[in-house]
Amino acid sequence: MSTNPTMEHNELWKNVLGEIELQISRPNFLTWLKNSKLIEKKEREGVVLVGLPNNFAKEWVKNRYHKLILGSLRNFDGSIRAVNYTVVTANPVIAAPKSQKLPGRDAGELPLSESNINPKTNLNPRYTFDSYIVGSSNELAYAAVQAVIGSVGKKYNPLFIYGGVGLGKTHLIQAAGNAIDEKYRSKTAVLYVTSEKFINDVIWAVRNKRTEDMKRKYRDIDVLIIDDIQFIGGKTTTELEFFYTFNALYENNKQIIMSSDRAPAAIPTLEDRLRSRFEGGMIVDVSYPDYEMRLAILKTKAQNQGVSIEDKILEHIASKVQKNIRELDGVLNKVIFYQQYKNAAIDAKKLDEIIQETAQVCAKNVTVNEVIKTVADFYEIQPSDLTERGRRQEVVEPRQVAMYLMRELLKLSYPHIGEKLGKRDHTTVIHAYEKISKEIGQNSGLNQKVLLLKERLYKT
C-alpha cells in the first residue's frame, strides 16, 4: 500500500510545529510559523523545502529559527540533513491603508485572519470549554470564570489567574472570552491581548503621538483579557498607561481578566498601586494536574485527533509527564507520528525515549552565560553577583539555583560549574545541586521559580 507524500509531509510538519511551539513565544509562533508549509522532501539528498508566505517571513525564519527547525525535523526524521526556504503565495493578502493599520503591528506580521484569530476580539476560536478538562488543579479557577461569564463586570472583578508554565491559563481565559462573546454577541465588546501586545501598543502610541487612539481602543470595550501581565512590571510608561486603563474600565463596571505566572505579591517589579488593584479582586491559582486529569487530557486529545492509542501507553505518559500540559501534547503528537507514519512499534523503551526527547529538546542550545543572565534577571541582581566570591544572603539562593540548572539542563561536571561561578570548589556545587533537588519537591514556591526559569531559558 503506497503512502501519500503530501499527507506524510503535512503530518511531519504538523509535529515539527507542535514541538517548536513549546520553545518560542506564542505571538512569535503565530506571526512567523503558523502559516508555513513543508513543500518538498528529497529522500536521497535528505533535504526539505519549507514554504513561507512572503520574503520578509522567509528571511526572518531562515535567520532566526533555522537551527530550531532543522533540529526539530531531525528529531522526527534522522535522515534529514538540510533545510531550504521558499516563498509560497497561495492567497495574497491586500495590505490595509496606513491609516487603518493597528498600533503595535511589526513589519511582516501576518494579519490576524491568517492565523484564524477573530479580528474583532483577538481570540482564537479553538479555545473553548468543550476542549478544556476540569480537575482538582483548576476547578476553582474554572468556577470563577463561569461566575464572571454569568455576571460580567459585577462579580470577581478583576479576576486574576496565576500558575506555572503550560498549565492551561491561556486556554481558560480565551475560552472565557469566546463564551462571553458568544453569549452576549454585539452587546458586549471583548478584547484579548498579551502583555507583549499591550507594551507594543504603548510604544507605538507614544512614538506616533496617538495616545488618544490607544485610549479608545482599550477603554471603549466591556471585557479586557490580558495574558502574562507580569511582563509589564518595571516598564514605567506601560504600567502608568495600564493603571489608567484599569481604573477607567473598573470604575465603569467593565470586566478585567488577567493571567500571570505568579501571584501579584510575587511580582517584585510591579508598582504597589497596581498590585493593590490586582489584589482587590478575585485571585485564583491553577496548579499541576493530577494523574487522573493528565490521563483525561491525553484521552480527549487523542479522541479529538481521531486516533486510537492503547490505554497502557496513555497511562504511562500520564505517569511520567507530571508538570506541563504542553509537554503532554508534545509526547502525544510524537507517539501518533510514530504509530501512523513510521509504522514503529511503541514499546516501553521507545516510549521512554520519546518522553525524554520531548523533555530535553528545549534545552539543547542553552549556554552557561544564558543561565547566569536569566537567573540574575529573575532575581533582580547583577550577573556578577553570581560569579563573585562574596556570600551575601540575598545571593545564596540564586547562585544555588544557577548551579542546579547548569547541572540539570547542561549536564556540566561539578568542577566545571564551580569554575564558571567564581572558581568554587566542586563540593560546594554538589551541595547546592542536592539541596535544590530536595527542596523543589517540598517547597512549591521554589519549584515554581525553577520551572519559570526553565521556561525562560527554553525561549532564549
N, C-alpha and C positions, 0 to 999 in steps of 0.2 A: 504494500500500500504506500503510495507516494505522498510526501508531505507538501503542503502549500508553502513555498518560500516566503510569500508576503505575510502569511499568518504567523510563521515562525519568527520572522523579523519583528513583527508587531509585538509579539509576546516577549521576546528578548528585550526589546527597547522599553516595554512597559515595566519589566522587572528592574532594569537598569535605572529608570527614572524613579521607581519606588525606593531604591537604595540611596540615590543621590538626594532625594527629598529629605532624608533623615539627616543630611550633613550640611545643608545650606538653609538660609532663612527662607520662609515661605514666600515673601514678596519677591526675592531674587529668583526662586524656582518658577513662580508664575510668570515673571517677566521674561526670563531668558530660555527656559527649558520646557515649559508646559506644551508649547506648540511645535516642538522639534520632532523629527521622524528619523527612523533608521531606513534609509533608502535602498541600500545595497550591501551585500556581504560577499566578498570574493573569497571563496573557501580556500583555494590554492595559495593565494598570497597572504591570507589572514588579515585582509584589510576591509574595514567597514566604512560606509559613506553616510554621514549624518546630514539631514536637511534642516535648515533654519529659514524663518520667514523673510529675512532681509539681510543685507550686507552688514549692517550695524550689529545685528544679533549674531551673525556668523563670526565676525571678528572678536566680539566680546566673549562669546563662548569659547572660541579657539584659544584666546589669550588667558582667560580666567579659569576655565573649567576642564581644559583638555586632559590634564593628568587624572582628575577625578573621574572623567568619563571613561578613559582608557582603563583605569584600574577597576572600575565597576564592571565594564564589559568583560574583562578578563576573569573577574570573579565568577561570572556565569558561563563563559566560554574561553577556556585557556588557549584555544587556537588563534585567537585574535591578537595581532601584533601591532596594528596601527589604525588610526582613525583619521579620515579626511572629512572636510566640511564643504557644503554647497548651499546655495540659496534655492528654495522651493517656493514659488509664488502661485499657490493654488487659488487663493481667494484674496486678491489685492484689496487693501484697506484704503479708503479715501480719507485723507487726513482732514481733521476738523479745522475750521478757520482759527487763526491765532486767538481771536477774541473769545473763542469758546473753549480754549484749552484749559483743562483742570489744573489748578495750582498744585505744584509739587511733582508733576509728572516729569520724569527724566527723558532725555532724548533717547529714542529707540525703545521705550517701554510700550508694550503691546496694549491696545485698547482692552478695557475690561471685558467687553463682549467676546473677545478672542479667547478668554480664559473661562468662559461660561459663568462669569460673575454678573450678578444683577447690577446694571449700571446705575440704577436709582439708589440702591441700598448698599452696594459693595459686598453683599452677602453671596456666599457660594451656595447654590440651591441643593447641593448634595449633602450638606449638613442639616439633617433633620432628626427628630426624636425617634423616627422609625428605626434608624440605624444606630441609636445611642443606647448602650447597655447600662442599666442601672444596677448598682450593687451597694454593699455596705460602705465602700470607699467614697462614693459620690452621691448617696441618696439625699443627704441634707442639701447639697448644692442644687441637685435636681429639683427638690421640693421648693427651694427658694425661688428658682427660675420659674417654676409653674405658678407660684403665687404672684410673681411680677407680671406674667402674661395675663393673668386674670384680673389684675388691677394695676395697669401701667401708671407709674408715677405716684401712686398712692401708698404702696406697700413695699418695704425693703428698698428704699431709695436714699443713697446709692446702694447698689449690690456689688460687693467686692468679692471675687472668687480667686483664690490662690492655691497653688500646688506646684509640685515638681514638673520637670520637663516630660512631655509625651504622655500626660495622663488624661487628655481629652478636654482640656479647658476651652480651647478654640472651638471644638465641635459643639460643646454645650452652649456657649454664648452665641455662636452663629445660629444654632438651632433655635434658640430663644428669639433671635431677630427674625428669622424666617417665619416662626409661628406667630409672632406679633404682626408681621406684615400680612400674613395670610388671614389672620382673624379680623383685623381692623381695616384692611385694604387702604383706600385713599384717605381715610380719616386720621391715620397715624403715620407720620414720616419717620422712617428708621434709617440710621446711618451707622455702618460698621467701618472702623479704621484700625490699623495697627498704630502703635505709638510712633513707629518709624514714619508712617504717612503723615501723622499729625505734625511731627517735627519738621518734615519736609515742607508741609503747607505753611508753617510759621515762617520758615526761612524764605520761601517764595514770596509770601505776603510782605515781609519786611524789605526784601530786595527790590520789589516792584512797586512798593508803596500802595499795596492793595489790601490793607488790613481790614477795611470795611467789607470787602468781598469775602474774606475768610470768616469774619464775624457772622455774616448772613448764612454762610454755608453750614456753620456749626451751631448756630443758635436758633435758626428757623426750622428746627426739627423737634420731634416729640420723644425720640429714643436715640441716645448716643451710646454705642457699644465700642469700647476701646480695648484692644488686646495688648498685653505686655506693657502695662502702664509704668512699670518700674524703670523703664528706659528714659523717661522724661526727667528723672531725678538728676539734679546737678546742672541742668540746662536752664539757665535763669530766664531767658526770654520765653522759652516754651512753657516753663512752669507758670510764669505770670499769665500768659495767654490762656492756659488751661484753667487756671484759678478763676479768671473772669468768665470763661465759658461755663465752667462748673456752676458758678454762682447764678449766672443768667438762666441756665436750664433748671437748676434746683428751685429757685425762687418762683418759677412758673410751673412747678409740678411736672417737669419733664423728666423722664426716666433716664438714669445713668447706670450702665453696667460696665464693670471693669474686670480684667483678669490680670494676674501677676504671678511671678514665680515665687513670691514670698509675701507675707503679711505686711500691711503698711508700716508697722513698728520696726520691721526688719529691713526697710529700705533706707539706708543711712544718709543718702544724698537728697532725700525728699524734704522739701520745706515743711516746717511744722504746721503752717496753716493749711496746707494741702493734706497732710497726714491726718489732722484732726477732722477734716471734712470726710475723708475716706472712712475713718473710724466711726463717724456719726451715723452710718447706715448699717447694713447687714453684711457681716464678714463671714464667709464660709470657706472651708478648705476642701480640696479634692486630694485624697491620699492614694497610696498604692493599692491597686486592685488585688483582692484575694484570689486564691486558686480557682474557686468556682466562677468568679467573674471573668477571669482570664480565659477559662475554658469556654464560657458562653460567648465571649468576644470572638474567639477563633472559629467556633462553630457557625456563628452568624455570618462572619466574613466569608467563610468557605461556601456557605449556602448562597450568599448574595452573588458570588462569582460562578455559581452553578457547577461546583466541583465536589467530588466525593473523596474524603480523606478518612482513613481509618481512625477510630476513636483513640487507639493507643498512641498514635502519632501526635494527635492534638493534645492528649493528656500529658505526653512527655514534654511538648513545647510549653504548655501552661505551667508545668512544674519547674522548668528550667529558667524561663524568661519571666522575671518577677517584678521588675521595676518600671518597665516602659512599654506603653501600648504601641508606639511606633515600631519598637523592636519586634513585637509580636507580629505586626504587619510584614516587616521585612523577612522574618523567618518563614511565615506562611507563604508569601509570594515565591520564595526560593523553592520551597517544598513543592508547590504547584508546578513551577517551571520544570523541576527535575522529573516529576511524575508524567507530565503531559508532553514535554518536548524533548526530553533527554532519554525517556523510557528507562530511567535509572531506578533501581530498587532503593527504597528508603529504609535501611535498617537502622538500628540504634546508633551504630558507629557513625554512619553517614549523617544522621540527624544531628548528632552532637557536633559534627564538623560544621554543618550549616549554621547552627546556633552560635558556635564560636566565631565563625567568619563574620556573621552579621554583627555580633557584639563588638568586634575589634576593627571592622573596616573603617570606621570613622577616625580612629586614632593613628592611622598609618603614617601620616605626614606631620604629626605634631613634633615640635622641636623643644629642646631644653629651654631656649630663650622664650619661646611662646608660653611654656608652663610658668616661668618666672614672671613674665609680664602679666599674664592673665590672673594669676594668684594675687599679685601686687595690686592690680586694678580692682579686683573683687574686694579685697580687704582695705582698700584706700590707703595703701602705703607705697613707698618707693621701691622699685626693683632692687636697689642697692641695700635696702633693709634686710632682704632675704640672704644676701651674699656676704654681708659684713660679719665681723666676729662678735658683735655685741649680743647680749642676752636680754634685751628689753622684753618685758612680759607681753606687750601687745603684738610682738613679732613671733612669739613662740608657736602659736597655733598655725599661722600662715606658713611658716617655714616647714613645720612638720607635715602639713598638707601638701606642700610643694614636693617634699621628699616622697611622700606616699604616691602622688600622681606620676612622678618620674619613674618610680619602680613599677607601678601598676600598669601604666599606659605605654611607657617607652621601653620597659624591661631592661633598664640600665642596671649595671652592677652597683652594689652598695658603695664601694670605693669611688666609683666614677661620680655618683650623685654627691658624695661628700666633697669631692674636688670642686664640683660646679657650685656648691653652696657654701662658699667660704673656707674651702680646704679643711672640712671637718672630718673627724675620724669615722671610719665605716661603721663602728659600733653605735655611734650617735644616729646614723641613718637607719640602722636595723631597729633601734629602739623606737624611732619616730614611725617607721612603717608599721611595726607591730602594734603600737599604741593607737594609731588612727584606724587600722584594720579592725581592732577590737571595739573601739568607741563608736564607729559608724553603725555597728549592729545594736548598740544600746542607746545612742543619742540621736534622736530623729532630726534635731536641728543641725548637727554636724553632718549627718548623712545627706541632708538636703543641700548643704553647702557644697559637698563633694560632687553630688550629681549635677548641680548647676555649673560648677567649674568644668566638669567633663563636657557638658553641652556646649559651653563657650569654646572650649578647645576643639571640639569636633567641627565647629563653624569657622575656625580660624583659617 
